[in-house]
């Protein structure tokens, strides 16, 4: 089974073949572009250069915990990615069949979610960041559709939460933003691979 490469990454122009990685990478890069476009010297300006940026925008594994005490941050965490498996005639997501090679191309829709923790030492500032994130996905939904997001299904802003740092007097405030999106998933099935897998299954069942 050979997945078709998805749309290029926003910043690096790299192909992303994995739906889960696509969702997280594309969403974070989108926010990095939005906050970078605010302009150098503005309150929430983002730059890849740590000496210039005024906000961190990253995933949960790359976050600099110490940095959130110095500057505000947006931490992205990917939620579940699900697929509705349709069965029956006409419901197998088959898009194209090559009569010459037997190669099949399938096209389906995946639903995934991202949670963005907007963090600051000031509660009001955390709210500001959260609304910027919320509005960015709301207002630029048509643009996102051109880069691989089929649809932004829902947007939610959670309540402000006080995060107590053990042994530290600098409390952090967190406002979550939840984004649910549909992503198109296309892949091809090579007949040679299909026959190989079928032989493995038959061999296993007869042993």
Secondary structure, 3 states (H helix, E strand, C coil): CEECCCCECCCCCCECCCHHHHHHHHHHHHHHHHHHCCCCCCCCCCCCCCCCCCEEEEECCCCCCCHHHHCEEEEEEEEEEEECCCCCCCCCCEEEECCCCCCEEEEEEEEEEEEEEEEECCHHHHHHHHHHHHHHHHHCHHHHHCCCEEEEEEEEEEEEEEECCCCCCCCEEEEEEEEEEEEEEEEEECHHHHHHHHHHHHHHHHC
